[in-house]
Amino acid sequence: MAAEIQPKALTRKPILLQRVEGSQEVVNMAVIVPKEEGVISVSEDRTVRVWLKRDSGQYWPSICHVMPSPCSCMSFNPETRRLSIGLDNGTISEFILSEDYNKMTPVKSYQAHQSRVTMILFVLELEWVLSTGQDKQFAWHCSESGQSLGGYRTSAVASGLQFDIETRHVFIGDHSGQVTILKLEQENCTLVTTFRGHTGGVTALCWDPVQRMLFSGSTDHSVIMWDIGGRKGTAIELQGHNDRVQALSYAQHTRQLISCGCDGGIVVWNMDVERQETPEWLDSDSCQKCDQPFFWNFKQMWDNKKIGLRQHHCRKCGKAVCGKCSSKRSSIPLMGFEFEVRVCDSCHEAITDEERAPTATFHDSKHHIVHVHFDATRGWLLTSGTDKVIKLWDMTPVVS
């Protein structure tokens, strides 16, 4: 009898398409050129490079323009081919790229900040350039005239910036861990609200204008999903990194979030599931399961003649428990815990296999990622890192 042929399991891993090398310093930001076999990058070595794929299959610079100061960030608009570049000296310089991407023509420059520009966004519909800097200032300028339209001082240096064209709300994440929402008018802005959920600084923001969700990555290794448009105040934690989260991107057509960080991990989260908020940790002087006193509860220790125990918290119910009553570990993907975390014994018994089913996939990029850009039309992901290398990945096995 013929042997039964078992179907091969899909690897569902990103496929490395290309390594783009040649920068002398860290590539702070890079983007895939839509509808072209090309990449635009800005680097700490003061260069702006446009890399085009040659007949050999390799990417070589068609443009290598040297700026007067290290290039910290950029914003590229494919429709107008306008390239806005933020510099370490606080200047924003704008260029127009030629149709064949072999020439860049200076348009204007303006002193937007007193120190390093950290983020730039160009809003074509309003002809605005939004930016943040290490001077703790958010600023916006008219891209036609180059004139300043206004500014706002943030509580700390900002490293995350997103904008919603429909409501004209700008989202600013800063190193204090705070996210600030401002409402922009033509020449003034008003504070809408601020919120905080991270224990570390915010390093990246990503906005989904359809579901009206804001995602924030942090030095505390976590990602938080903020429900801005629906259940206001809802914050869902995503725990999938072992080091600071550096960059975020969102695939709207599949409702998948891509997060990358210093650990080299590329994590793809399925956001098309009903996720649960993590509970608040409860305060108690004794274990809320066995009533044993914790080590600071001197009165109960003396009355019961027992040594106090160390306090822990169950990640599922939030109760304060001792080590004996929380001896088990479990993943809780719907709460964002893809890794095993401490849970009390009763919650461990109640968690089903279905609830333990992963909602994210994990991949190793083998470099320290500082920035990502996702091209949804082709399913390509660009990662740039401190190793001065740009990598292009085919994500269609994963993001589909």
C-alpha positions in Angstrom: 0.0 0.0 0.0 1.3 3.4 -0.9 2.5 5.6 2.0 0.2 8.4 2.9 1.6 11.8 2.0 1.2 14.3 4.8 0.7 17.9 3.7 3.6 20.2 4.6 2.8 22.7 7.3 3.1 26.3 6.2 6.2 28.0 7.7 4.3 31.3 8.0 7.6 33.2 8.5 8.7 36.5 6.9 11.0 35.9 3.9 14.1 38.1 3.8 14.1 39.6 0.3 17.1 41.9 0.5 19.8 43.4 2.7 20.6 47.0 1.8 24.0 48.0 3.1 26.2 51.0 2.6 25.4 53.5 5.3 28.3 54.5 7.6 26.1 55.1 10.7 22.7 54.2 12.1 19.9 54.3 9.6 17.4 56.3 11.7 14.5 56.0 9.2 13.7 54.5 5.8 10.6 53.9 3.6 9.7 51.7 0.7 8.9 53.7 -2.4 5.4 52.7 -3.6 5.2 51.1 -7.0 8.9 51.2 -7.4 11.8 48.8 -6.5 13.3 51.5 -4.3 14.0 52.6 -0.7 14.6 56.1 0.7 16.8 56.3 3.9 18.2 59.0 6.2 21.1 58.3 8.4 23.2 59.6 11.3 26.1 59.8 8.7 24.3 63.0 7.3 23.3 61.2 4.1 19.9 61.0 2.3 20.0 58.0 0.0 17.6 56.7 -2.6 18.3 53.1 -3.3 17.0 51.6 -6.6 17.1 47.9 -7.5 19.5 47.2 -10.4 19.4 44.4 -13.0 21.8 42.5 -10.7 19.1 42.3 -8.1 21.0 44.5 -5.7 20.0 47.9 -4.4 22.4 50.8 -5.2 22.1 54.5 -4.5 20.8 56.6 -7.3 21.0 59.6 -4.9 23.4 60.1 -2.1 22.9 63.7 -0.8 24.9 64.9 2.2 23.1 67.2 4.6 24.8 69.8 6.9 23.8 67.8 10.0 22.9 64.2 10.9 19.5 63.2 9.6 17.2 62.1 12.4 13.9 61.5 10.7 11.9 61.9 7.5 8.4 62.0 6.0 7.9 61.1 2.3 4.7 61.7 0.3 4.5 59.5 -2.8 1.8 61.6 -4.5 3.9 64.7 -4.6 7.3 63.0 -4.1 7.9 65.6 -1.4 10.6 64.5 1.1 10.8 66.3 4.4 13.9 65.7 6.4 14.5 66.5 10.1 18.0 67.2 11.2 20.0 67.1 14.4 20.4 70.9 14.4 16.6 71.4 14.5 16.1 72.3 10.9 13.5 70.7 8.6 14.6 70.6 4.9 12.2 69.8 2.1 13.0 68.4 -1.4 11.1 67.2 -4.4 12.3 63.9 -6.0 12.3 63.5 -9.7 9.9 61.0 -11.3 12.8 58.6 -12.0 14.2 59.1 -8.4 17.6 60.1 -9.7 17.5 63.7 -8.5 16.3 65.7 -5.5 15.6 69.4 -5.8 15.7 71.6 -2.7 12.4 73.4 -2.0 12.8 75.2 1.4 14.2 74.8 4.9 13.0 76.2 8.2 14.2 76.2 11.7 11.5 74.3 13.4 13.2 73.4 16.6 16.1 74.5 18.9 17.6 71.0 18.9 17.3 67.6 17.2 14.0 66.9 15.3 12.6 63.6 16.6 9.5 63.1 14.3 8.0 64.6 11.2 4.6 64.2 9.5 3.6 65.8 6.3 -0.2 66.3 5.9 -0.9 66.8 2.1 -4.6 67.7 2.6 -3.8 70.6 4.8 -0.3 71.5 3.6 1.0 71.1 7.1 4.3 69.8 8.4 4.0 68.5 12.0 7.1 67.9 14.0 8.5 67.2 17.5 12.0 67.9 18.8 14.3 67.3 21.7 13.5 70.9 22.8 10.2 69.4 24.1 8.2 71.3 21.5 5.5 70.2 19.1 5.3 72.5 16.1 3.4 72.8 12.9 4.3 74.8 9.8 2.6 75.6 6.5 4.5 73.6 3.9 3.7 76.2 1.2 5.0 79.3 2.9 7.3 77.6 5.5 5.7 79.9 8.2 5.1 78.6 11.7 1.4 78.0 12.5 1.8 77.3 16.2 3.4 75.1 18.9 2.8 73.3 22.1 5.3 72.4 24.9 5.3 68.7 25.8 6.0 67.3 29.3 9.1 65.5 28.0 11.0 64.8 24.8 8.5 63.4 22.3 9.3 60.3 20.2 5.9 59.3 18.9 3.7 61.4 16.5 0.4 60.6 14.7 -2.4 62.7 13.1 -6.0 62.0 12.4 -7.1 64.0 9.3 -10.8 63.7 10.0 -10.8 65.2 13.5 -7.5 67.1 13.2 -6.3 65.5 16.4 -2.6 65.0 16.9 -1.2 62.3 19.2 2.1 62.9 20.9 3.9 60.3 22.9 6.8 61.3 25.1 9.6 59.9 27.2 7.6 60.4 30.5 5.2 57.7 29.3 2.4 60.2 28.6 0.3 60.5 25.4 -1.1 64.0 24.7 -4.0 64.6 22.3 -4.3 68.1 20.8 -6.9 69.6 18.5 -5.3 71.6 15.7 -6.9 74.6 14.0 -5.3 76.8 11.4 -3.2 78.8 13.8 -3.9 77.5 17.3 -4.3 74.3 19.2 -6.2 73.2 22.3 -5.4 70.4 24.7 -8.0 67.6 24.5 -6.7 65.1 27.1 -3.6 63.3 28.2 -3.4 59.6 29.3 -0.8 57.4 30.8 -0.5 53.6 30.9 3.1 52.8 30.4 5.7 52.5 33.2 8.4 53.6 30.8 8.7 56.2 28.1 6.6 56.1 24.9 8.9 55.2 21.9 6.4 54.8 19.1 2.8 55.5 18.1 0.6 54.0 15.4 -2.9 55.2 14.4 -5.7 53.2 12.9 -8.2 55.8 11.5 -10.8 53.2 10.6 -11.2 51.5 14.0 -10.0 54.6 15.7 -7.4 52.8 17.7 -4.1 54.2 18.9 -1.2 51.9 19.6 1.8 53.0 21.7 5.1 51.2 22.2 7.3 51.8 25.2 10.7 51.2 26.9 8.7 49.0 29.4 8.7 46.3 26.6 4.9 46.6 26.1 2.4 47.8 23.6 -0.9 49.4 24.6 -4.0 49.6 22.4 -6.1 52.7 23.3 -9.7 52.7 22.1 -10.1 56.3 21.1 -13.3 56.2 19.1 -15.4 53.5 20.8 -15.2 52.4 24.5 -13.4 55.5 25.7 -10.8 54.7 28.3 -10.3 51.1 27.3 -6.6 50.2 27.3 -5.4 46.7 26.2 -1.9 45.6 27.0 0.2 43.5 24.6 3.2 41.8 26.1 5.4 40.1 23.5 8.9 41.7 23.7 11.9 41.2 25.9 13.3 44.6 25.4 12.1 48.1 24.5 9.6 48.4 21.7 11.0 50.7 19.1 8.6 50.8 16.1 5.0 50.0 15.2 3.1 49.6 12.0 -0.5 48.5 11.3 -2.0 46.5 8.4 -5.5 47.8 8.1 -6.8 45.3 5.6 -6.0 42.4 7.9 -6.2 44.2 11.2 -2.7 43.1 12.2 -0.3 45.1 14.3 3.5 44.7 13.7 5.8 45.6 16.6 9.6 45.6 16.5 12.2 46.3 19.1 15.7 46.2 20.6 15.3 42.4 21.1 15.3 42.0 17.3 11.8 40.6 17.4 9.2 41.1 14.8 5.8 40.4 16.4 2.6 40.2 14.4 -0.5 40.6 16.5 -4.0 39.6 15.4 -6.2 42.5 16.4 -9.3 41.0 14.9 -10.1 39.3 18.2 -12.1 40.4 21.2 -9.4 41.3 23.7 -9.7 41.8 27.4 -8.4 44.5 29.7 -5.9 43.5 32.3 -7.3 43.9 35.8 -6.1 46.5 38.3 -3.9 44.9 40.9 -5.7 44.8 44.2 -4.2 46.0 47.5 -4.3 43.7 50.5 -2.3 43.1 53.7 -2.8 39.3 53.4 -3.2 36.7 50.7 -6.7 37.0 49.2 -6.8 33.2 48.8 -5.4 31.7 52.0 -5.4 34.8 54.3 -1.7 34.4 55.2 -0.2 37.8 56.1 2.3 39.5 53.9 5.6 40.4 55.4 4.7 44.1 56.3 1.5 43.0 58.2 3.2 42.9 61.6 -0.1 42.8 63.6 -1.4 39.7 61.9 2.0 38.0 62.0 2.1 38.6 65.7 -1.4 37.5 66.3 -1.1 34.3 64.2 2.5 33.7 65.2 3.4 33.3 61.5 6.1 34.6 59.3 4.9 37.1 56.7 5.0 36.1 53.0 6.0 37.9 49.9 3.1 39.5 47.9 2.4 38.6 44.2 -0.5 39.4 41.9 -2.5 37.1 39.6 -2.4 38.5 36.1 -5.9 37.1 35.3 -7.9 38.3 38.3 -5.6 40.9 39.8 -5.9 39.5 43.4 -3.0 39.8 45.8 -1.7 36.3 46.5 1.2 34.5 48.1 3.6 32.3 46.2 2.0 29.1 47.4 -1.4 30.1 46.0 0.1 31.3 42.7 2.5 28.5 41.9 1.3 28.1 38.3 2.1 30.0 35.1 0.0 30.4 32.0 -0.2 32.4 28.8 -3.3 34.6 28.5 -3.2 35.8 24.9 -6.6 37.5 24.9 -5.2 39.7 27.7 -2.0 40.3 25.7 0.2 37.9 27.7 1.7 35.7 24.9 4.4 34.6 27.4 3.6 32.6 30.5 2.8 34.8 33.5 1.9 34.2 37.2 -1.7 33.3 37.8 -3.4 32.1 41.0 -4.2 28.4 41.2 -7.9 28.8 40.8 -7.5 31.0 37.6 -5.1 28.5 36.2 -7.7 25.7 36.5 -10.3 28.0 34.9 -8.2 29.0 31.8 -9.2 26.8 28.8 -7.0 25.5 26.0 -8.9 27.8 23.7 -8.0 30.8 25.9 -4.3 29.8 25.7 -4.4 29.8 21.9 -1.8 32.3 20.7 -2.9 35.5 19.0 0.5 36.6 17.8 3.5 35.2 15.8 7.1 35.8 16.7 10.0 36.2 14.3 13.7 37.0 14.7 15.1 39.8 12.5 18.6 39.3 13.8 19.2 43.0 14.2 18.4 45.8 16.7 15.4 47.5 15.0 14.9 51.3 15.3 12.3 51.9 12.6 9.8 49.9 10.4 7.7 50.7 7.3 5.0 48.5 5.9 3.9 48.5 2.3 0.4 47.0 2.4 0.1 46.7 -1.4 3.0 44.3 -1.7 3.0 43.0 1.9 6.6 44.1 2.3 8.1 45.2 5.6 11.2 47.4 5.9 13.3 47.3 9.0 16.3 49.5 9.8 18.6 49.1 12.7 21.7 50.2 14.6 23.7 47.7 12.6 23.5 50.2 9.7 21.6 47.6 7.6 18.2 48.0 6.0 16.2 44.7 5.5 13.3 44.1 3.2 10.9 41.3 4.2 8.0 39.6 2.4 5.4 39.4 5.1 2.6 37.8 3.0 3.1 34.4 4.7 2.3 36.1 8.0 0.2 39.2 7.2 -2.5 37.8 5.0 
